[in-house]
Amino acid sequence: MIIKRIIALLIVIFIFLCQFTQIEAMQIEAMPDISAQAYIVIDAQSGRILKSHNADIKLPIASTTKIMTAILAIETIKNLNQKIGVPPECSGIEGSSIYLRPNQTVSVIDLLYGTMLRSGNDAASTLSKFAGRNDSEGFISMMNKKAKELGAFNTNFENANGLHDDNHYSTAYDLALISSYAMKNDTFKKIAAAEKYKAESINNIFYNKNKVVYQYKYGTGIKIGFTKAAGRCLVASAEKDGTEIIAVLLNDNNWFNDSYQTFDWAFENYKCYSIVEKRQFVKYTDERNPVFIGDSFRCVLTNKEIKQLRFEALIKPELMSNDSDTKTCGLYNIYLGKIKLHTGTLITE
């Protein structure tokens, strides 16, 4: 009888401990319900995926297309202050517009702000014509090539503005890759973060349609989109205490509130840490040459995950290469448990 009671007590204690462990895990991992058809939440610095749902499903993305349009235009056009003429076919385009007139003269920088803040289809088309050397198909080819370079293999662009086309699509994951890349460009980030902008060349003031930049305390960008086929699409970013998060929400009727809840969850559970710094000493080679970290790496982690990090340095003579006064001499890996978070280079002098 006593043995049975002891066994029963042990079972109760075991169940309690299991429940406690589950509750603790939920406190770290639990995320508010998101109504998006597909979404993803990533660390903007490292690209680490914090949460996702249907992130690889190909979907229409509406004007979030303009993220690629803008960053490619910034990288392609040398002088963003130069003024260009508006091709007649780029005016009067359906949907969102900054109401450009045929042959009107407008600066490239004003077109970029008009594309990102007001989602002007005419502005995006004008940029694509100019950046694509007066060949919009050339620019579309550039967009698709850039997507592949960034690893966005499930993306295909058919236009520069996001108007619906059955063969124009992306995924939440791919949009996160493209957005993370774009937000590392200072010019793009400044444009995406603007609450309003005065377009001198057309005597107009653009107010940002993306409410994240003025409704959410830590909001930093980046782009909204809407068509009947795509629904409400939002790529949003926020930064708090050095931790920068990007959220992609596709076909989400509660887009802004969902993004705010997502950011709150991420900032509550994760913090960005500098894992290794460039030029940080690692070890000596067999020839007693000092080995250093070749590139810095930052990543968001929970308090528990910090204790699970593991560093691995691999000296590889076959990778030896000259780069000014330094030589690449190997690789280093950062692991979170068994998951590889990052691979970087080791250098020596």
Contacts in CASP RR format, 6 or more apart in sequence:
PFRMAT RR
TARGET T0000
AUTHOR 0000-0000-0000
METHOD contacts of the structure
MODEL  1
MIIKRIIALLIVIFIFLCQFTQIEAMQIEAMPDISAQAYIVIDAQSGRIL
KSHNADIKLPIASTTKIMTAILAIETIKNLNQKIGVPPECSGIEGSSIYL
RPNQTVSVIDLLYGTMLRSGNDAASTLSKFAGRNDSEGFISMMNKKAKEL
GAFNTNFENANGLHDDNHYSTAYDLALISSYAMKNDTFKKIAAAEKYKAE
SINNIFYNKNKVVYQYKYGTGIKIGFTKAAGRCLVASAEKDGTEIIAVLL
NDNNWFNDSYQTFDWAFENYKCYSIVEKRQFVKYTDERNPVFIGDSFRCV
LTNKEIKQLRFEALIKPELMSNDSDTKTCGLYNIYLGKIKLHTGTLITE
28 269 0 8 1.000
28 302 0 8 1.000
28 304 0 8 1.000
29 269 0 8 1.000
30 265 0 8 1.000
31 51 0 8 1.000
31 262 0 8 1.000
31 265 0 8 1.000
32 258 0 8 1.000
32 261 0 8 1.000
32 262 0 8 1.000
32 265 0 8 1.000
34 53 0 8 1.000
34 249 0 8 1.000
34 252 0 8 1.000
34 258 0 8 1.000
34 261 0 8 1.000
34 262 0 8 1.000
35 252 0 8 1.000
35 253 0 8 1.000
35 254 0 8 1.000
35 258 0 8 1.000
36 53 0 8 1.000
36 172 0 8 1.000
36 249 0 8 1.000
36 250 0 8 1.000
36 251 0 8 1.000
36 252 0 8 1.000
36 255 0 8 1.000
36 258 0 8 1.000
37 54 0 8 1.000
37 57 0 8 1.000
37 59 0 8 1.000
37 250 0 8 1.000
37 251 0 8 1.000
37 252 0 8 1.000
38 53 0 8 1.000
38 54 0 8 1.000
38 55 0 8 1.000
38 57 0 8 1.000
38 59 0 8 1.000
38 171 0 8 1.000
38 172 0 8 1.000
38 248 0 8 1.000
38 250 0 8 1.000
38 251 0 8 1.000
39 51 0 8 1.000
39 52 0 8 1.000
39 53 0 8 1.000
39 54 0 8 1.000
39 55 0 8 1.000
39 172 0 8 1.000
39 247 0 8 1.000
39 248 0 8 1.000
39 249 0 8 1.000
39 250 0 8 1.000
39 252 0 8 1.000
39 258 0 8 1.000
39 262 0 8 1.000
40 49 0 8 1.000
40 51 0 8 1.000
40 52 0 8 1.000
40 53 0 8 1.000
40 55 0 8 1.000
40 172 0 8 1.000
40 173 0 8 1.000
40 175 0 8 1.000
40 176 0 8 1.000
40 247 0 8 1.000
40 248 0 8 1.000
41 49 0 8 1.000
41 50 0 8 1.000
41 51 0 8 1.000
41 52 0 8 1.000
41 245 0 8 1.000
41 246 0 8 1.000
41 247 0 8 1.000
41 262 0 8 1.000
41 266 0 8 1.000
42 48 0 8 1.000
42 49 0 8 1.000
42 50 0 8 1.000
42 176 0 8 1.000
42 180 0 8 1.000
42 245 0 8 1.000
42 246 0 8 1.000
42 247 0 8 1.000
43 50 0 8 1.000
43 243 0 8 1.000
43 244 0 8 1.000
43 245 0 8 1.000
43 270 0 8 1.000
43 272 0 8 1.000
43 299 0 8 1.000
43 300 0 8 1.000
44 180 0 8 1.000
44 183 0 8 1.000
44 237 0 8 1.000
44 239 0 8 1.000
44 244 0 8 1.000
44 245 0 8 1.000
44 246 0 8 1.000
45 244 0 8 1.000
45 272 0 8 1.000
45 298 0 8 1.000
45 299 0 8 1.000
45 300 0 8 1.000
46 297 0 8 1.000
46 298 0 8 1.000
46 299 0 8 1.000
46 300 0 8 1.000
46 341 0 8 1.000
46 342 0 8 1.000
47 176 0 8 1.000
47 180 0 8 1.000
48 299 0 8 1.000
48 300 0 8 1.000
48 341 0 8 1.000
49 55 0 8 1.000
49 173 0 8 1.000
50 245 0 8 1.000
50 266 0 8 1.000
50 270 0 8 1.000
50 300 0 8 1.000
51 262 0 8 1.000
52 172 0 8 1.000
52 173 0 8 1.000
54 172 0 8 1.000
55 171 0 8 1.000
55 172 0 8 1.000
55 173 0 8 1.000
55 176 0 8 1.000
56 154 0 8 1.000
56 171 0 8 1.000
56 172 0 8 1.000
56 173 0 8 1.000
57 171 0 8 1.000
57 172 0 8 1.000
58 154 0 8 1.000
58 169 0 8 1.000
58 170 0 8 1.000
58 171 0 8 1.000
59 169 0 8 1.000
59 170 0 8 1.000
59 171 0 8 1.000
59 172 0 8 1.000
59 230 0 8 1.000
59 250 0 8 1.000
59 251 0 8 1.000
60 164 0 8 1.000
60 168 0 8 1.000
60 169 0 8 1.000
60 227 0 8 1.000
60 229 0 8 1.000
60 230 0 8 1.000
60 231 0 8 1.000
61 162 0 8 1.000
61 168 0 8 1.000
61 169 0 8 1.000
61 170 0 8 1.000
61 175 0 8 1.000
61 225 0 8 1.000
61 230 0 8 1.000
61 233 0 8 1.000
61 250 0 8 1.000
62 162 0 8 1.000
62 164 0 8 1.000
62 225 0 8 1.000
62 226 0 8 1.000
62 227 0 8 1.000
62 229 0 8 1.000
62 230 0 8 1.000
62 231 0 8 1.000
62 233 0 8 1.000
63 96 0 8 1.000
63 119 0 8 1.000
63 121 0 8 1.000
63 161 0 8 1.000
63 162 0 8 1.000
63 223 0 8 1.000
63 224 0 8 1.000
63 225 0 8 1.000
63 226 0 8 1.000
63 227 0 8 1.000
63 233 0 8 1.000
64 162 0 8 1.000
64 170 0 8 1.000
64 175 0 8 1.000
64 223 0 8 1.000
64 224 0 8 1.000
64 225 0 8 1.000
64 233 0 8 1.000
64 234 0 8 1.000
64 235 0 8 1.000
64 248 0 8 1.000
65 124 0 8 1.000
65 157 0 8 1.000
65 159 0 8 1.000
65 160 0 8 1.000
65 161 0 8 1.000
65 162 0 8 1.000
65 168 0 8 1.000
65 170 0 8 1.000
66 115 0 8 1.000
66 116 0 8 1.000
66 119 0 8 1.000
66 120 0 8 1.000
66 124 0 8 1.000
66 160 0 8 1.000
66 161 0 8 1.000
66 162 0 8 1.000
66 223 0 8 1.000
67 175 0 8 1.000
67 178 0 8 1.000
67 179 0 8 1.000
67 182 0 8 1.000
67 222 0 8 1.000
67 223 0 8 1.000
67 235 0 8 1.000
68 143 0 8 1.000
68 146 0 8 1.000
68 147 0 8 1.000
68 157 0 8 1.000
68 178 0 8 1.000
68 182 0 8 1.000
69 115 0 8 1.000
69 124 0 8 1.000
69 127 0 8 1.000
69 128 0 8 1.000
69 143 0 8 1.000
69 160 0 8 1.000
69 161 0 8 1.000
70 112 0 8 1.000
70 115 0 8 1.000
70 116 0 8 1.000
70 124 0 8 1.000
70 127 0 8 1.000
70 182 0 8 1.000
70 188 0 8 1.000
70 191 0 8 1.000
71 178 0 8 1.000
71 181 0 8 1.000
71 182 0 8 1.000
71 185 0 8 1.000
71 188 0 8 1.000
72 131 0 8 1.000
72 139 0 8 1.000
72 142 0 8 1.000
72 143 0 8 1.000
72 146 0 8 1.000
73 108 0 8 1.000
73 111 0 8 1.000
73 112 0 8 1.000
73 115 0 8 1.000
73 127 0 8 1.000
73 128 0 8 1.000
73 130 0 8 1.000
73 131 0 8 1.000
74 80 0 8 1.000
74 112 0 8 1.000
74 185 0 8 1.000
74 187 0 8 1.000
74 188 0 8 1.000
75 185 0 8 1.000
76 131 0 8 1.000
76 132 0 8 1.000
76 142 0 8 1.000
77 108 0 8 1.000
77 127 0 8 1.000
77 130 0 8 1.000
77 131 0 8 1.000
79 108 0 8 1.000
80 107 0 8 1.000
80 108 0 8 1.000
80 109 0 8 1.000
80 112 0 8 1.000
80 187 0 8 1.000
81 107 0 8 1.000
81 108 0 8 1.000
81 109 0 8 1.000
82 107 0 8 1.000
82 108 0 8 1.000
83 105 0 8 1.000
83 106 0 8 1.000
83 107 0 8 1.000
83 108 0 8 1.000
83 201 0 8 1.000
84 105 0 8 1.000
84 106 0 8 1.000
84 107 0 8 1.000
84 108 0 8 1.000
84 111 0 8 1.000
84 126 0 8 1.000
84 130 0 8 1.000
85 103 0 8 1.000
85 104 0 8 1.000
85 105 0 8 1.000
85 106 0 8 1.000
85 126 0 8 1.000
86 100 0 8 1.000
86 101 0 8 1.000
86 102 0 8 1.000
86 103 0 8 1.000
86 104 0 8 1.000
86 105 0 8 1.000
86 106 0 8 1.000
86 122 0 8 1.000
86 126 0 8 1.000
87 102 0 8 1.000
87 125 0 8 1.000
87 126 0 8 1.000
87 129 0 8 1.000
87 134 0 8 1.000
88 102 0 8 1.000
88 103 0 8 1.000
89 125 0 8 1.000
90 100 0 8 1.000
90 122 0 8 1.000
90 125 0 8 1.000
90 126 0 8 1.000
90 129 0 8 1.000
91 100 0 8 1.000
91 101 0 8 1.000
91 102 0 8 1.000
91 104 0 8 1.000
91 122 0 8 1.000
92 99 0 8 1.000
92 100 0 8 1.000
92 122 0 8 1.000
93 121 0 8 1.000
93 122 0 8 1.000
93 125 0 8 1.000
93 161 0 8 1.000
93 163 0 8 1.000
94 121 0 8 1.000
94 163 0 8 1.000
95 120 0 8 1.000
95 121 0 8 1.000
95 163 0 8 1.000
96 118 0 8 1.000
96 119 0 8 1.000
96 120 0 8 1.000
96 121 0 8 1.000
96 209 0 8 1.000
97 118 0 8 1.000
97 120 0 8 1.000
97 121 0 8 1.000
97 122 0 8 1.000
98 114 0 8 1.000
98 118 0 8 1.000
98 120 0 8 1.000
98 122 0 8 1.000
98 123 0 8 1.000
98 199 0 8 1.000
98 202 0 8 1.000
98 204 0 8 1.000
98 206 0 8 1.000
99 122 0 8 1.000
100 106 0 8 1.000
100 122 0 8 1.000
100 123 0 8 1.000
100 126 0 8 1.000
100 202 0 8 1.000
104 202 0 8 1.000
105 201 0 8 1.000
106 126 0 8 1.000
106 199 0 8 1.000
106 201 0 8 1.000
106 202 0 8 1.000
107 199 0 8 1.000
107 200 0 8 1.000
107 201 0 8 1.000
108 127 0 8 1.000
108 130 0 8 1.000
110 199 0 8 1.000
110 200 0 8 1.000
110 201 0 8 1.000
110 202 0 8 1.000
111 123 0 8 1.000
111 126 0 8 1.000
111 127 0 8 1.000
112 123 0 8 1.000
112 127 0 8 1.000
112 191 0 8 1.000
113 191 0 8 1.000
113 194 0 8 1.000
113 197 0 8 1.000
113 199 0 8 1.000
113 206 0 8 1.000
114 120 0 8 1.000
114 123 0 8 1.000
114 197 0 8 1.000
114 199 0 8 1.000
114 206 0 8 1.000
115 123 0 8 1.000
115 124 0 8 1.000
115 127 0 8 1.000
116 191 0 8 1.000
116 192 0 8 1.000
116 208 0 8 1.000
116 222 0 8 1.000
116 223 0 8 1.000
117 191 0 8 1.000
117 194 0 8 1.000
117 196 0 8 1.000
117 197 0 8 1.000
117 206 0 8 1.000
117 207 0 8 1.000
117 208 0 8 1.000
117 209 0 8 1.000
117 210 0 8 1.000
118 206 0 8 1.000
118 207 0 8 1.000
118 209 0 8 1.000
119 209 0 8 1.000
119 223 0 8 1.000
119 224 0 8 1.000
119 225 0 8 1.000
120 161 0 8 1.000
121 161 0 8 1.000
121 162 0 8 1.000
121 163 0 8 1.000
124 160 0 8 1.000
124 161 0 8 1.000
124 162 0 8 1.000
125 136 0 8 1.000
125 159 0 8 1.000
125 160 0 8 1.000
125 161 0 8 1.000
127 160 0 8 1.000
128 136 0 8 1.000
128 139 0 8 1.000
128 140 0 8 1.000
128 160 0 8 1.000
129 135 0 8 1.000
129 136 0 8 1.000
129 139 0 8 1.000
131 139 0 8 1.000
131 142 0 8 1.000
132 138 0 8 1.000
132 139 0 8 1.000
132 142 0 8 1.000
136 159 0 8 1.000
136 160 0 8 1.000
139 160 0 8 1.000
140 157 0 8 1.000
140 158 0 8 1.000
140 159 0 8 1.000
140 160 0 8 1.000
143 157 0 8 1.000
143 160 0 8 1.000
144 155 0 8 1.000
144 156 0 8 1.000
144 157 0 8 1.000
147 153 0 8 1.000
147 155 0 8 1.000
147 156 0 8 1.000
147 157 0 8 1.000
147 170 0 8 1.000
147 174 0 8 1.000
147 178 0 8 1.000
150 177 0 8 1.000
150 178 0 8 1.000
150 181 0 8 1.000
151 174 0 8 1.000
151 177 0 8 1.000
152 170 0 8 1.000
152 171 0 8 1.000
152 173 0 8 1.000
152 174 0 8 1.000
152 175 0 8 1.000
152 177 0 8 1.000
152 178 0 8 1.000
153 174 0 8 1.000
154 169 0 8 1.000
154 170 0 8 1.000
154 171 0 8 1.000
154 173 0 8 1.000
154 174 0 8 1.000
155 169 0 8 1.000
155 170 0 8 1.000
155 171 0 8 1.000
155 174 0 8 1.000
155 175 0 8 1.000
155 178 0 8 1.000
156 167 0 8 1.000
156 168 0 8 1.000
156 169 0 8 1.000
156 170 0 8 1.000
157 168 0 8 1.000
158 165 0 8 1.000
158 167 0 8 1.000
158 168 0 8 1.000
159 165 0 8 1.000
159 168 0 8 1.000
162 168 0 8 1.000
162 227 0 8 1.000
163 227 0 8 1.000
164 227 0 8 1.000
164 228 0 8 1.000
164 229 0 8 1.000
164 230 0 8 1.000
170 178 0 8 1.000
172 248 0 8 1.000
172 249 0 8 1.000
172 250 0 8 1.000
173 248 0 8 1.000
175 235 0 8 1.000
175 248 0 8 1.000
175 250 0 8 1.000
176 235 0 8 1.000
176 246 0 8 1.000
176 248 0 8 1.000
179 222 0 8 1.000
179 223 0 8 1.000
179 235 0 8 1.000
179 237 0 8 1.000
179 246 0 8 1.000
179 248 0 8 1.000
180 246 0 8 1.000
182 188 0 8 1.000
182 189 0 8 1.000
182 192 0 8 1.000
182 222 0 8 1.000
183 189 0 8 1.000
183 192 0 8 1.000
183 220 0 8 1.000
183 221 0 8 1.000
183 222 0 8 1.000
183 237 0 8 1.000
183 244 0 8 1.000
183 246 0 8 1.000
189 220 0 8 1.000
191 197 0 8 1.000
192 210 0 8 1.000
192 213 0 8 1.000
192 220 0 8 1.000
192 221 0 8 1.000
192 222 0 8 1.000
192 223 0 8 1.000
192 237 0 8 1.000
193 213 0 8 1.000
193 219 0 8 1.000
193 220 0 8 1.000
193 221 0 8 1.000
194 208 0 8 1.000
194 213 0 8 1.000
195 207 0 8 1.000
195 208 0 8 1.000
195 213 0 8 1.000
195 214 0 8 1.000
196 205 0 8 1.000
196 206 0 8 1.000
196 207 0 8 1.000
196 208 0 8 1.000
197 205 0 8 1.000
197 206 0 8 1.000
198 204 0 8 1.000
198 205 0 8 1.000
198 206 0 8 1.000
199 205 0 8 1.000
199 206 0 8 1.000
208 214 0 8 1.000
209 224 0 8 1.000
210 221 0 8 1.000
210 222 0 8 1.000
210 223 0 8 1.000
210 224 0 8 1.000
210 234 0 8 1.000
210 236 0 8 1.000
211 256 0 8 1.000
212 219 0 8 1.000
212 220 0 8 1.000
212 221 0 8 1.000
212 234 0 8 1.000
212 236 0 8 1.000
212 237 0 8 1.000
212 238 0 8 1.000
212 256 0 8 1.000
212 259 0 8 1.000
212 260 0 8 1.000
213 219 0 8 1.000
213 220 0 8 1.000
213 221 0 8 1.000
215 256 0 8 1.000
215 260 0 8 1.000
216 236 0 8 1.000
216 238 0 8 1.000
216 259 0 8 1.000
216 260 0 8 1.000
216 263 0 8 1.000
218 238 0 8 1.000
218 239 0 8 1.000
218 240 0 8 1.000
218 263 0 8 1.000
218 267 0 8 1.000
219 236 0 8 1.000
219 237 0 8 1.000
219 238 0 8 1.000
219 239 0 8 1.000
219 263 0 8 1.000
220 237 0 8 1.000
220 238 0 8 1.000
220 239 0 8 1.000
220 244 0 8 1.000
221 236 0 8 1.000
221 237 0 8 1.000
221 238 0 8 1.000
222 235 0 8 1.000
222 236 0 8 1.000
222 237 0 8 1.000
222 246 0 8 1.000
223 234 0 8 1.000
223 235 0 8 1.000
224 232 0 8 1.000
224 233 0 8 1.000
224 234 0 8 1.000
224 235 0 8 1.000
224 255 0 8 1.000
225 232 0 8 1.000
225 233 0 8 1.000
225 234 0 8 1.000
226 232 0 8 1.000
226 233 0 8 1.000
230 250 0 8 1.000
230 251 0 8 1.000
231 251 0 8 1.000
231 252 0 8 1.000
231 253 0 8 1.000
232 249 0 8 1.000
232 251 0 8 1.000
232 252 0 8 1.000
232 253 0 8 1.000
232 255 0 8 1.000
233 249 0 8 1.000
233 250 0 8 1.000
233 251 0 8 1.000
233 252 0 8 1.000
233 255 0 8 1.000
234 247 0 8 1.000
234 248 0 8 1.000
234 249 0 8 1.000
234 252 0 8 1.000
234 255 0 8 1.000
234 256 0 8 1.000
234 259 0 8 1.000
235 246 0 8 1.000
235 247 0 8 1.000
235 248 0 8 1.000
235 249 0 8 1.000
236 246 0 8 1.000
236 247 0 8 1.000
236 249 0 8 1.000
236 256 0 8 1.000
236 259 0 8 1.000
236 263 0 8 1.000
237 244 0 8 1.000
237 245 0 8 1.000
237 246 0 8 1.000
237 247 0 8 1.000
238 244 0 8 1.000
238 245 0 8 1.000
238 263 0 8 1.000
238 267 0 8 1.000
239 245 0 8 1.000
240 263 0 8 1.000
240 267 0 8 1.000
241 267 0 8 1.000
241 271 0 8 1.000
241 272 0 8 1.000
242 272 0 8 1.000
243 266 0 8 1.000
243 267 0 8 1.000
243 270 0 8 1.000
243 271 0 8 1.000
243 272 0 8 1.000
243 300 0 8 1.000
244 272 0 8 1.000
245 262 0 8 1.000
245 263 0 8 1.000
245 266 0 8 1.000
245 267 0 8 1.000
245 270 0 8 1.000
245 300 0 8 1.000
247 259 0 8 1.000
247 262 0 8 1.000
247 263 0 8 1.000
249 255 0 8 1.000
249 258 0 8 1.000
249 259 0 8 1.000
249 262 0 8 1.000
252 258 0 8 1.000
266 300 0 8 1.000
269 302 0 8 1.000
270 300 0 8 1.000
270 301 0 8 1.000
270 302 0 8 1.000
271 300 0 8 1.000
271 301 0 8 1.000
271 302 0 8 1.000
271 303 0 8 1.000
272 298 0 8 1.000
272 299 0 8 1.000
272 300 0 8 1.000
273 298 0 8 1.000
273 299 0 8 1.000
273 300 0 8 1.000
273 301 0 8 1.000
273 306 0 8 1.000
274 296 0 8 1.000
274 297 0 8 1.000
274 298 0 8 1.000
275 297 0 8 1.000
275 298 0 8 1.000
275 299 0 8 1.000
275 309 0 8 1.000
275 334 0 8 1.000
275 341 0 8 1.000
275 342 0 8 1.000
276 293 0 8 1.000
276 296 0 8 1.000
276 297 0 8 1.000
276 311 0 8 1.000
276 332 0 8 1.000
276 334 0 8 1.000
277 293 0 8 1.000
277 296 0 8 1.000
278 292 0 8 1.000
278 293 0 8 1.000
278 294 0 8 1.000
278 295 0 8 1.000
278 296 0 8 1.000
279 292 0 8 1.000
279 293 0 8 1.000
279 294 0 8 1.000
280 292 0 8 1.000
280 293 0 8 1.000
281 290 0 8 1.000
281 291 0 8 1.000
281 292 0 8 1.000
282 291 0 8 1.000
282 292 0 8 1.000
282 293 0 8 1.000
282 313 0 8 1.000
282 332 0 8 1.000
282 346 0 8 1.000
283 291 0 8 1.000
283 313 0 8 1.000
284 290 0 8 1.000
284 291 0 8 1.000
285 291 0 8 1.000
285 315 0 8 1.000
285 329 0 8 1.000
285 348 0 8 1.000
289 329 0 8 1.000
289 348 0 8 1.000
289 349 0 8 1.000
290 348 0 8 1.000
290 349 0 8 1.000
291 313 0 8 1.000
291 315 0 8 1.000
291 329 0 8 1.000
291 346 0 8 1.000
291 347 0 8 1.000
291 348 0 8 1.000
292 346 0 8 1.000
292 347 0 8 1.000
292 348 0 8 1.000
292 349 0 8 1.000
293 332 0 8 1.000
293 344 0 8 1.000
293 346 0 8 1.000
293 347 0 8 1.000
294 344 0 8 1.000
294 345 0 8 1.000
294 346 0 8 1.000
294 347 0 8 1.000
295 344 0 8 1.000
295 345 0 8 1.000
297 334 0 8 1.000
297 341 0 8 1.000
297 342 0 8 1.000
297 344 0 8 1.000
299 334 0 8 1.000
299 341 0 8 1.000
299 342 0 8 1.000
301 309 0 8 1.000
301 336 0 8 1.000
305 336 0 8 1.000
308 336 0 8 1.000
308 337 0 8 1.000
309 334 0 8 1.000
309 335 0 8 1.000
309 336 0 8 1.000
309 337 0 8 1.000
310 334 0 8 1.000
310 335 0 8 1.000
310 336 0 8 1.000
310 337 0 8 1.000
311 332 0 8 1.000
311 333 0 8 1.000
311 334 0 8 1.000
311 335 0 8 1.000
312 332 0 8 1.000
312 333 0 8 1.000
312 334 0 8 1.000
312 335 0 8 1.000
313 330 0 8 1.000
313 331 0 8 1.000
313 332 0 8 1.000
313 346 0 8 1.000
314 330 0 8 1.000
314 331 0 8 1.000
314 332 0 8 1.000
314 333 0 8 1.000
314 346 0 8 1.000
315 329 0 8 1.000
315 330 0 8 1.000
315 346 0 8 1.000
316 329 0 8 1.000
316 330 0 8 1.000
316 331 0 8 1.000
317 329 0 8 1.000
319 328 0 8 1.000
319 329 0 8 1.000
319 330 0 8 1.000
319 331 0 8 1.000
320 327 0 8 1.000
320 328 0 8 1.000
320 329 0 8 1.000
321 327 0 8 1.000
321 328 0 8 1.000
323 347 0 8 1.000
325 349 0 8 1.000
326 347 0 8 1.000
326 348 0 8 1.000
326 349 0 8 1.000
327 347 0 8 1.000
327 348 0 8 1.000
327 349 0 8 1.000
328 345 0 8 1.000
328 346 0 8 1.000
328 347 0 8 1.000
329 346 0 8 1.000
329 347 0 8 1.000
329 348 0 8 1.000
330 345 0 8 1.000
330 346 0 8 1.000
331 343 0 8 1.000
331 344 0 8 1.000
331 345 0 8 1.000
331 346 0 8 1.000
332 343 0 8 1.000
332 344 0 8 1.000
332 345 0 8 1.000
332 346 0 8 1.000
333 340 0 8 1.000
333 342 0 8 1.000
333 343 0 8 1.000
333 344 0 8 1.000
334 340 0 8 1.000
334 341 0 8 1.000
334 342 0 8 1.000
334 343 0 8 1.000
335 341 0 8 1.000
END
